[in-house]
Amino acid sequence: MKQAQTCAGSQPLCKILAVALVGLLYYITAEASLVVEPPKIVESPECRLRRQHIVCSCKAEPGFPDDFTLIYWLVNRTFIETAYPLGRVKEENEVNTVKDGKVLIQRDLTFRKLIKEDYKANYTCIVTSPAGMAKKTLKLKLKKAKRSSVKKRELTQHK
């Protein structure tokens, strides 16, 4: 009958293996306890006038490392580039910033010219990562001018 080999505390190789095993278990436990948050839109999308264009911004905390997080806009559940192939409305490049030690991602939607149909559409900002998804929708509205009965083309958002 064969005897099982055991590590006696005096053998150096067994000590090294034991320390390595404990370190590995600690590493696995530490990695498993890492809390990953789903993305969160930190400010409701807002629109403002910038250089003759209307710009709607969406800012979010990615929660997951921002390399694995996507932020994009849809119009009536359709990608912007599909709905506006000529570029009258387009998504700008994603911008990453740090505020109060937190990474923020932002993507702007730019209207080069507003037309009547734009006020009938729903614009949705979506942020998605392996940890989850967040979305906010806005609708552009015409605001009536106070001094006359003519509609003024000011932007307000319906949330």
N, CA, C and O of each residue as an XYZ file, in Angstrom:
636
protein
N       0.832     -1.165      0.000
C       0.000      0.000      0.000
C       0.885      1.238      0.000
O       1.861      1.315      0.745
N       0.532      2.213     -0.849
C       1.300      3.435     -0.978
C       0.845      4.439      0.056
O      -0.348      4.561      0.329
N       1.782      5.148      0.624
C       1.444      6.194      1.595
C       1.283      7.520      0.868
O       2.007      7.810     -0.084
N       0.327      8.321      1.323
C       0.121      9.652      0.748
C       1.220     10.566      1.240
O       1.616     10.509      2.404
N       1.710     11.409      0.351
C       2.756     12.369      0.709
C       2.077     13.601      1.298
O       1.082     14.072      0.747
N       2.579     14.118      2.373
C       2.048     15.328      2.997
C       3.172     16.328      3.140
O       4.353     15.983      3.092
N       2.782     17.560      3.314
C       3.754     18.620      3.521
C       3.997     18.745      5.014
O       3.066     18.980      5.784
N       5.189     18.596      5.401
C       5.554     18.875      6.790
C       5.945     20.339      6.834
O       6.488     20.855      5.857
N       5.686     21.020      7.929
C       5.937     22.442      8.057
C       7.373     22.838      7.830
O       7.649     24.019      7.620
N       8.295     21.909      7.864
C       9.702     22.258      7.735
C      10.188     22.273      6.292
O      11.305     22.722      6.035
N       9.403     21.808      5.360
C       9.857     21.753      3.975
C       9.620     23.104      3.288
O       8.489     23.590      3.254
N      10.683     23.714      2.741
C      10.558     25.054      2.149
C       9.580     25.113      0.973
O       8.822     26.077      0.863
N       9.579     24.106      0.092
C       8.676     24.126     -1.046
C       7.220     24.109     -0.597
O       6.382     24.782     -1.195
N       6.920     23.369      0.421
C       5.547     23.320      0.927
C       5.138     24.669      1.519
O       3.986     25.079      1.374
N       6.056     25.358      2.178
C       5.742     26.682      2.728
C       5.431     27.659      1.597
O       4.476     28.430      1.682
N       6.240     27.622      0.538
C       6.025     28.520     -0.593
C       4.675     28.235     -1.237
O       3.925     29.161     -1.545
N       4.363     26.956     -1.441
C       3.078     26.593     -2.035
C       1.912     27.019     -1.154
O       0.891     27.483     -1.661
N       2.050     26.868      0.144
C       0.986     27.256      1.070
C       0.752     28.767      1.019
O      -0.397     29.209      0.990
N       1.820     29.560      1.009
C       1.697     31.018      0.935
C       1.070     31.421     -0.401
O       0.211     32.301     -0.454
N       1.508     30.769     -1.473
C       0.953     31.073     -2.788
C      -0.540     30.748     -2.843
O      -1.316     31.511     -3.417
N      -0.946     29.626     -2.255
C      -2.346     29.229     -2.240
C      -3.186     30.222     -1.437
O      -4.276     30.601     -1.867
N      -2.692     30.640     -0.285
C      -3.409     31.622      0.532
C      -3.519     32.946     -0.226
O      -4.576     33.577     -0.222
N      -2.428     33.366     -0.876
C      -2.458     34.602     -1.664
C      -3.461     34.518     -2.807
O      -4.192     35.473     -3.069
N      -3.493     33.383     -3.481
C      -4.438     33.192     -4.576
C      -5.879     33.240     -4.077
O      -6.733     33.869     -4.702
N      -6.148     32.586     -2.965
C      -7.493     32.620     -2.395
C      -7.881     34.035     -1.988
O      -9.028     34.439     -2.183
N      -6.945     34.793     -1.426
C      -7.213     36.182     -1.055
C      -7.516     37.005     -2.306
O      -8.450     37.808     -2.309
N      -6.737     36.811     -3.361
C      -6.938     37.552     -4.611
C      -8.306     37.235     -5.208
O      -9.022     38.143     -5.630
N      -8.670     35.967     -5.245
C      -9.966     35.564     -5.785
C     -11.091     36.175     -4.957
O     -12.071     36.665     -5.519
N     -10.970     36.155     -3.653
C     -11.989     36.730     -2.772
C     -12.091     38.231     -2.978
O     -13.193     38.775     -3.039
N     -10.956     38.904     -3.086
C     -10.963     40.354     -3.288
C     -11.603     40.699     -4.621
O     -12.382     41.650     -4.694
N     -11.296     39.955     -5.676
C     -11.883     40.220     -6.984
C     -13.384     39.954     -6.972
O     -14.146     40.698     -7.590
N     -13.816     38.915     -6.284
C     -15.232     38.575     -6.246
C     -16.034     39.614     -5.469
O     -17.226     39.785     -5.723
N     -15.399     40.311     -4.523
C     -16.127     41.286     -3.724
C     -16.145     42.672     -4.366
O     -16.745     43.590     -3.807
N     -15.505     42.852     -5.521
C     -15.507     44.116     -6.220
C     -16.936     44.429     -6.667
O     -17.556     43.645     -7.385
N     -17.448     45.574     -6.238
C     -18.809     45.952     -6.576
C     -18.784     46.781     -7.851
O     -18.097     47.800     -7.927
N     -19.525     46.345     -8.832
C     -19.618     47.056    -10.097
C     -21.028     47.616    -10.200
O     -22.011     46.879    -10.120
N     -21.112     48.926    -10.377
C     -22.397     49.603    -10.461
C     -22.872     49.661    -11.905
O     -22.056     49.742    -12.823
N     -24.183     49.621    -12.114
C     -24.684     49.870    -13.468
C     -24.522     51.348    -13.804
O     -24.383     52.167    -12.895
N     -24.537     51.704    -15.068
C     -24.392     53.121    -15.431
C     -25.573     53.933    -14.910
O     -26.668     53.412    -14.696
N     -25.316     55.228    -14.714
C     -26.360     56.109    -14.189
C     -26.274     57.457    -14.905
O     -25.207     58.068    -14.960
N     -27.395     57.914    -15.450
C     -27.444     59.242    -16.063
C     -27.557     60.238    -14.916
O     -28.523     60.216    -14.155
N     -26.562     61.110    -14.802
C     -26.475     61.988    -13.628
C     -27.248     63.291    -13.783
O     -27.595     63.923    -12.785
N     -27.517     63.695    -14.994
C     -28.308     64.902    -15.244
C     -29.290     64.570    -16.355
O     -28.927     63.941    -17.349
N     -30.528     64.994    -16.184
C     -31.485     64.787    -17.271
C     -30.962     65.503    -18.508
O     -30.432     66.609    -18.410
N     -31.110     64.875    -19.672
C     -30.615     65.523    -20.888
C     -31.191     66.934    -21.044
O     -32.394     67.143    -20.884
N     -30.331     67.883    -21.355
C     -30.712     69.283    -21.529
C     -30.327     69.752    -22.912
O     -29.351     69.278    -23.495
N     -31.107     70.693    -23.436
C     -30.788     71.286    -24.734
C     -30.505     72.770    -24.553
O     -31.123     73.438    -23.724
N     -29.558     73.278    -25.346
C     -29.202     74.697    -25.281
C     -28.697     75.148    -26.648
O     -28.331     74.330    -27.492
N     -28.684     76.435    -26.845
C     -28.192     77.001    -28.091
C     -26.682     77.152    -27.990
O     -26.167     77.726    -27.030
N     -25.968     76.625    -29.003
C     -24.511     76.747    -29.036
C     -24.081     76.987    -30.481
O     -24.231     76.110    -31.332
N     -23.547     78.176    -30.755
C     -23.041     78.514    -32.093
C     -24.054     78.226    -33.201
O     -23.745     77.476    -34.127
N     -25.211     78.782    -33.133
C     -26.259     78.650    -34.144
C     -26.874     77.251    -34.234
O     -27.677     76.998    -35.132
N     -26.519     76.339    -33.327
C     -27.085     74.995    -33.332
C     -27.714     74.718    -31.969
O     -27.334     75.318    -30.964
N     -28.679     73.802    -31.952
C     -29.252     73.331    -30.695
C     -28.487     72.073    -30.311
O     -28.343     71.156    -31.119
N     -27.997     72.031    -29.075
C     -27.213     70.895    -28.596
C     -27.882     70.322    -27.355
O     -28.108     71.033    -26.376
N     -28.196     69.030    -27.402
C     -28.751     68.320    -26.253
C     -27.652     67.430    -25.689
O     -27.059     66.631    -26.414
N     -27.380     67.570    -24.383
C     -26.285     66.826    -23.742
C     -26.825     65.741    -22.831
O     -27.863     65.903    -22.189
N     -26.110     64.645    -22.786
C     -26.417     63.555    -21.868
C     -25.127     63.198    -21.129
O     -24.125     62.854    -21.754
N     -25.156     63.282    -19.782
C     -23.990     62.956    -18.957
C     -24.320     61.766    -18.065
O     -25.423     61.648    -17.531
N     -23.333     60.890    -17.922
C     -23.566     59.689    -17.125
C     -22.296     59.245    -16.413
O     -21.179     59.522    -16.850
N     -22.506     58.543    -15.296
C     -21.424     57.817    -14.629
C     -21.449     56.413    -15.208
O     -22.478     55.741    -15.145
N     -20.333     55.954    -15.773
C     -20.356     54.645    -16.416
C     -20.532     53.475    -15.453
O     -21.038     52.426    -15.852
N     -20.124     53.634    -14.190
C     -20.242     52.533    -13.241
C     -19.183     51.472    -13.475
O     -18.391     51.185    -12.578
N     -19.154     50.897    -14.635
C     -18.163     49.926    -15.072
C     -17.022     50.739    -15.674
O     -17.238     51.908    -15.993
N     -15.831     50.194    -15.848
C     -14.798     50.977    -16.529
C     -15.339     51.547    -17.841
O     -15.981     50.842    -18.619
N     -15.069     52.838    -18.075
C     -15.691     53.526    -19.210
C     -15.309     52.936    -20.568
O     -15.987     53.207    -21.559
N     -14.243     52.139    -20.637
C     -13.891     51.479    -21.900
C     -14.950     50.458    -22.312
O     -15.055     50.113    -23.489
N     -15.731     49.978    -21.351
C     -16.738     48.957    -21.620
C     -18.151     49.533    -21.616
O     -19.125     48.781    -21.631
N     -18.268     50.845    -21.598
C     -19.564     51.505    -21.517
C     -19.832     52.275    -22.804
O     -18.957     52.967    -23.325
N     -21.055     52.142    -23.308
C     -21.470     52.860    -24.507
C     -22.509     53.905    -24.125
O     -23.377     53.648    -23.291
N     -22.420     55.076    -24.732
C     -23.428     56.113    -24.568
C     -23.823     56.556    -25.959
O     -22.967     56.878    -26.783
N     -25.125     56.574    -26.225
C     -25.594     56.941    -27.556
C     -27.022     57.458    -27.495
O     -27.711     57.306    -26.487
N     -27.455     58.070    -28.591
C     -28.796     58.630    -28.719
C     -29.609     57.834    -29.726
O     -29.072     57.312    -30.703
N     -30.919     57.748    -29.474
C     -31.875     57.208    -30.429
C     -32.956     58.259    -30.666
O     -33.231     59.079    -29.790
N     -33.557     58.234    -31.829
C     -34.740     59.048    -32.100
C     -35.845     58.071    -32.493
O     -35.716     57.338    -33.473
N     -36.921     58.067    -31.728
C     -38.034     57.143    -31.957
C     -37.547     55.703    -32.139
O     -37.988     54.994    -33.044
N     -36.630     55.288    -31.262
C     -36.056     53.929    -31.246
C     -35.212     53.599    -32.478
O     -35.021     52.428    -32.804
N     -34.716     54.609    -33.149
C     -33.879     54.422    -34.333
C     -32.555     55.139    -34.118
O     -32.524     56.210    -33.512
N     -31.463     54.564    -34.605
C     -30.172     55.224    -34.499
C     -30.199     56.554    -35.247
O     -30.826     56.680    -36.299
N     -29.517     57.527    -34.690
C     -29.506     58.881    -35.246
C     -29.004     58.878    -36.691
O     -29.605     59.522    -37.551
N     -27.920     58.167    -36.967
C     -27.361     58.174    -38.321
C     -28.286     57.511    -39.335
O     -28.195     57.794    -40.529
N     -29.173     56.633    -38.877
C     -30.156     56.015    -39.761
C     -31.314     56.976    -40.027
O     -31.782     57.101    -41.159
N     -31.767     57.652    -38.974
C     -32.901     58.570    -39.102
C     -32.525     59.856    -39.843
O     -33.356     60.438    -40.540
N     -31.283     60.293    -39.692
C     -30.827     61.535    -40.314
C     -29.555     61.269    -41.133
O     -28.473     61.708    -40.745
N     -29.675     60.558    -42.253
C     -28.475     60.180    -43.014
C     -27.706     61.364    -43.602
O     -26.520     61.236    -43.905
N     -28.363     62.514    -43.767
C     -27.675     63.675    -44.326
C     -26.981     64.512    -43.252
O     -26.296     65.482    -43.573
N     -27.151     64.147    -41.986
C     -26.420     64.804    -40.912
C     -27.026     66.082    -40.360
O     -26.344     66.823    -39.652
N     -28.298     66.365    -40.665
C     -28.920     67.559    -40.091
C     -28.948     67.459    -38.568
O     -28.795     68.460    -37.869
N     -29.146     66.238    -38.060
C     -29.043     65.944    -36.629
C     -27.971     64.881    -36.503
O     -28.002     63.877    -37.214
N     -27.016     65.097    -35.595
C     -25.948     64.095    -35.464
C     -25.435     64.013    -34.034
O     -25.526     64.962    -33.254
N     -24.890     62.836    -33.720
C     -24.234     62.625    -32.431
C     -22.811     63.136    -32.528
O     -22.125     62.917    -33.527
N     -22.377     63.814    -31.491
C     -20.985     64.249    -31.419
C     -20.158     63.133    -30.790
O     -20.709     62.137    -30.321
N     -18.854     63.295    -30.780
C     -17.968     62.303    -30.169
C     -18.185     62.258    -28.659
O     -18.555     63.252    -28.034
N     -17.949     61.100    -28.103
C     -18.043     60.931    -26.647
C     -16.911     61.702    -25.977
O     -15.781     61.724    -26.467
N     -17.233     62.330    -24.851
C     -16.249     63.090    -24.086
C     -16.200     62.514    -22.678
O     -17.236     62.316    -22.043
N     -14.985     62.245    -22.194
C     -14.795     61.753    -20.828
C     -14.196     62.857    -19.975
O     -13.232     63.503    -20.386
N     -14.755     63.080    -18.790
C     -14.233     64.066    -17.854
C     -14.205     63.457    -16.460
O     -14.800     62.407    -16.217
N     -13.513     64.123    -15.554
C     -13.490     63.704    -14.153
C     -14.020     64.861    -13.322
O     -13.536     65.988    -13.428
N     -15.016     64.574    -12.497
C     -15.604     65.591    -11.626
C     -15.730     64.994    -10.229
O     -16.350     63.948    -10.040
N     -15.133     65.677     -9.255
C     -15.134     65.206     -7.865
C     -14.629     63.766     -7.753
O     -15.154     62.977     -6.966
N     -13.617     63.435     -8.538
C     -13.015     62.111     -8.480
C     -13.792     61.034     -9.213
O     -13.391     59.870     -9.188
N     -14.893     61.385     -9.867
C     -15.691     60.402    -10.593
C     -15.573     60.651    -12.093
O     -15.572     61.793    -12.554
N     -15.475     59.560    -12.839
C     -15.427     59.658    -14.292
C     -16.850     59.890    -14.809
O     -17.789     59.210    -14.395
N     -16.993     60.846    -15.706
C     -18.267     61.098    -16.370
C     -18.068     60.956    -17.871
O     -17.045     61.364    -18.420
N     -19.064     60.370    -18.522
C     -19.046     60.306    -19.976
C     -20.202     61.168    -20.481
O     -21.254     61.251    -19.849
N     -19.987     61.805    -21.628
C     -21.002     62.694    -22.177
C     -21.049     62.538    -23.682
O     -20.020     62.403    -24.345
N     -22.259     62.561    -24.207
C     -22.434     62.569    -25.655
C     -23.515     63.582    -25.981
O     -24.600     63.565    -25.401
N     -23.200     64.467    -26.924
C     -24.120     65.520    -27.331
C     -24.836     65.131    -28.621
O     -24.296     64.425    -29.472
N     -26.066     65.615    -28.735
C     -26.860     65.473    -29.949
C     -27.030     66.877    -30.508
O     -27.572     67.748    -29.829
N     -26.578     67.109    -31.729
C     -26.590     68.451    -32.321
C     -27.595     68.533    -33.456
O     -27.589     67.719    -34.380
N     -28.468     69.545    -33.362
C     -29.432     69.857    -34.412
C     -28.877     71.044    -35.181
O     -28.754     72.132    -34.619
N     -28.543     70.863    -36.439
C     -28.042     71.966    -37.255
C     -29.190     72.898    -37.641
O     -28.989     74.096    -37.839
N     -30.389     72.336    -37.744
C     -31.588     73.107    -38.052
C     -32.776     72.330    -37.479
O     -32.855     71.110    -37.626
N     -33.696     73.040    -36.829
C     -34.896     72.395    -36.302
C     -36.031     72.529    -37.307
O     -36.220     73.581    -37.918
N     -36.785     71.439    -37.468
C     -37.980     71.475    -38.315
C     -39.154     70.941    -37.501
O     -38.973     70.379    -36.421
N     -40.355     71.127    -38.034
C     -41.572     70.770    -37.308
C     -41.567     69.316    -36.818
O     -42.015     69.047    -35.704
N     -41.076     68.389    -37.618
C     -41.076     66.969    -37.253
C     -40.210     66.676    -36.026
O     -40.463     65.710    -35.306
N     -39.198     67.497    -35.787
C     -38.318     67.290    -34.631
C     -39.095     67.400    -33.314
O     -38.749     66.756    -32.324
N     -40.143     68.221    -33.319
C     -40.927     68.425    -32.107
C     -41.890     67.275    -31.838
O     -42.471     67.197    -30.756
N     -42.066     66.389    -32.804
C     -42.946     65.230    -32.639
C     -42.181     63.976    -32.216
O     -42.790     62.960    -31.883
N     -40.870     64.044    -32.229
C     -40.030     62.861    -31.986
C     -39.642     62.726    -30.512
O     -39.653     63.699    -29.758
N     -39.304     61.508    -30.127
C     -38.749     61.222    -28.805
C     -37.261     60.950    -28.971
O     -36.863     60.120    -29.788
N     -36.445     61.649    -28.197
C     -34.991     61.487    -28.234
C     -34.573     60.811    -26.944
O     -34.865     61.307    -25.856
N     -33.885     59.673    -27.060
C     -33.527     58.886    -25.887
C     -32.018     58.740    -25.798
O     -31.359     58.326    -26.752
N     -31.484     59.088    -24.636
C     -30.071     58.858    -24.338
C     -29.977     57.505    -23.645
O     -30.691     57.250    -22.676
N     -29.104     56.647    -24.135
C     -28.927     55.308    -23.568
C     -27.470     55.125    -23.181
O     -26.561     55.439    -23.948
N     -27.267     54.607    -21.968
C     -25.930     54.269    -21.478
C     -25.983     52.797    -21.096
O     -26.814     52.387    -20.285
N     -25.095     52.005    -21.684
C     -25.125     50.571    -21.430
C     -23.718     50.038    -21.189
O     -22.747     50.493    -21.794
N     -23.636     49.056    -20.284
C     -22.372     48.389    -19.976
C     -22.703     46.957    -19.577
O     -23.879     46.609    -19.475
N     -21.689     46.114    -19.346
C     -21.983     44.756    -18.889
C     -22.725     44.722    -17.550
O     -23.325     43.703    -17.207
N     -22.691     45.823    -16.789
C     -23.342     45.856    -15.477
C     -24.797     46.323    -15.533
O     -25.505     46.221    -14.532
N     -25.262     46.836    -16.684
C     -26.650     47.288    -16.764
C     -26.848     48.375    -17.797
O     -25.994     48.614    -18.650
N     -28.014     49.041    -17.698
C     -28.374     50.065    -18.668
C     -29.167     51.168    -17.986
O     -29.886     50.924    -17.017
N     -29.026     52.392    -18.505
C     -29.827     53.528    -18.050
C     -30.288     54.283    -19.282
O     -29.583     54.323    -20.291
N     -31.469     54.882    -19.204
C     -31.941     55.681    -20.331
C     -32.862     56.784    -19.839
O     -33.561     56.645    -18.835
N     -32.838     57.881    -20.579
C     -33.715     59.026    -20.324
C     -34.189     59.528    -21.680
O     -33.428     59.567    -22.647
N     -35.454     59.909    -21.731
C     -36.047     60.388    -22.967
C     -36.449     61.840    -22.827
O     -36.915     62.266    -21.770
N     -36.267     62.602    -23.897
C     -36.739     63.982    -23.907
C     -37.515     64.227    -25.183
O     -37.315     63.561    -26.198
N     -38.400     65.196    -25.105
C     -39.205     65.598    -26.246
C     -39.103     67.108    -26.339
O     -39.285     67.812    -25.346
N     -38.812     67.604    -27.530
C     -38.716     69.044    -27.744
C     -40.125     69.623    -27.850
O     -41.022     69.011    -28.429
N     -40.297     70.798    -27.287
C     -41.605     71.457    -27.353
C     -41.430     72.903    -27.778
O     -40.455     73.559    -27.410
N     -42.384     73.393    -28.555
C     -42.415     74.804    -28.890
C     -43.003     75.548    -27.700
O     -43.972     75.099    -27.087
N     -42.420     76.664    -27.390
C     -42.907     77.476    -26.285
C     -43.555     78.727    -26.863
O     -42.965     79.406    -27.702
N     -44.760     79.027    -26.418
C     -45.461     80.204    -26.930
C     -44.819     81.471    -26.385
O     -44.450     81.541    -25.212
N     -44.691     82.463    -27.244
C     -44.159     83.759    -26.831
C     -45.207     84.469    -25.978
O     -46.403     84.372    -26.254
N     -44.766     85.178    -24.946
C     -45.681     85.847    -24.035
C     -46.286     87.104    -24.649
O     -47.423     87.442    -24.321
N     -45.586     87.798    -25.514
C     -46.034     89.090    -26.035
C     -46.907     88.986    -27.270
O     -47.595     89.947    -27.613
N     -46.899     87.853    -27.944
C     -47.727     87.732    -29.139
C     -48.267     86.316    -29.227
O     -47.868     85.440    -28.460
N     -49.155     86.102    -30.146
C     -49.724     84.764    -30.307
C     -48.863     83.893    -31.223
O     -49.168     82.722    -31.447
N     -47.792     84.476    -31.747
C     -46.887     83.721    -32.615
C     -46.046     82.783    -31.755
O     -45.550     83.178    -30.700
N     -45.890     81.550    -32.206
C     -45.080     80.598    -31.455
C     -43.615     80.959    -31.580
O     -43.115     81.241    -32.669
N     -42.951     80.947    -30.468
C     -41.533     81.265    -30.437
C     -40.758     79.952    -30.441
O     -41.177     78.998    -29.785
N     -39.662     79.878    -31.148
C     -38.888     78.642    -31.244
C     -37.875     78.555    -30.113
O     -36.667     78.495    -30.343
N     -38.378     78.549    -28.911
C     -37.508     78.305    -27.762
C     -37.632     76.832    -27.433
O     -38.649     76.196    -27.711
N     -36.606     76.318    -26.851
C     -36.621     74.899    -26.515
C     -37.022     74.695    -25.076
O     -36.530     75.373    -24.174
N     -37.904     73.770    -24.874
C     -38.160     73.268    -23.531
C     -38.158     71.763    -23.659
O     -38.399     71.224    -24.740
N     -37.891     71.094    -22.578
C     -37.869     69.661    -22.621
C     -39.055     69.100    -21.862
O     -39.458     69.623    -20.823
N     -39.602     68.030    -22.401
C     -40.660     67.298    -21.732
C     -40.020     65.996    -21.263
O     -39.537     65.208    -22.076
N     -40.017     65.779    -19.985
C     -39.341     64.589    -19.450
C     -40.346     63.580    -18.958
O     -39.964     62.515    -18.473
